[in-house]
Amino acid sequence: MSTEVLERPELKDADTGPEMFHYVRKEKIAESAVMGTYVVALCGETFPVTKAAKPGSPVCPKCKEIYESMAG
């Protein structure tokens, strides 16, 4: 399965700390970005795609754990 890390926009608040990014299915990214549909992250969070993560961005620990277990 192909995934990519994306930002969950609701977590941009100053109170929540750094922006958190999630792994989502790569084939759903363009559809969400164009149509505004929601994607489901590996951890179960749902959100519309707003932008992709930059290298070194904080990643959801739950998504990362699931992704790494799938890669093995």
C-alpha positions in Angstrom: 0.0 0.0 0.0 1.3 3.4 -0.9 0.9 6.2 1.8 2.0 9.8 2.2 2.2 12.0 5.3 -0.3 14.9 5.4 -1.2 17.5 7.8 -4.4 17.4 9.8 -5.6 21.0 9.7 -7.4 21.1 13.0 -4.1 20.6 14.9 -2.6 24.0 13.8 -3.8 25.7 17.0 -1.2 27.4 19.1 -2.5 25.5 22.2 -1.9 22.1 20.7 1.8 22.5 20.1 3.5 21.7 16.8 1.5 20.7 13.7 1.0 16.9 13.5 1.0 15.0 10.2 -0.7 11.7 9.4 -0.1 8.8 7.0 -3.0 8.5 4.4 -3.5 6.4 1.3 -1.6 8.1 -1.6 -4.4 7.5 -4.1 -6.9 9.5 -2.0 -4.7 12.6 -1.7 -5.5 14.3 -5.1 -9.2 13.6 -4.8 -9.3 15.2 -1.4 -7.3 18.2 -2.4 -9.5 18.8 -5.5 -12.9 17.8 -4.2 -12.5 18.6 -0.5 -13.5 15.0 0.5 -12.1 13.7 3.7 -9.3 11.1 3.9 -8.8 8.5 6.7 -5.3 8.4 8.2 -3.8 5.0 9.3 -4.7 5.9 12.9 -8.3 6.5 12.0 -8.4 10.3 12.0 -10.4 11.9 9.2 -9.7 15.3 7.7 -9.6 17.1 4.3 -6.1 17.4 2.6 -4.7 20.8 3.0 -0.9 20.3 2.4 1.8 17.7 2.5 4.4 17.4 5.3 7.9 18.8 4.9 10.9 16.7 5.8 11.4 16.6 9.6 7.7 17.5 10.4 6.3 15.8 13.4 4.3 12.6 12.5 1.4 11.1 14.4 3.1 8.3 16.6 0.1 6.0 16.0 0.3 6.4 12.2 4.0 5.9 12.3 3.8 2.7 14.3 1.1 1.3 12.0 3.0 2.3 8.8 6.2 0.7 10.1 4.5 -2.5 11.0 3.0 -2.7 7.5 6.4 -2.0 5.8 8.0 -5.1 7.5 
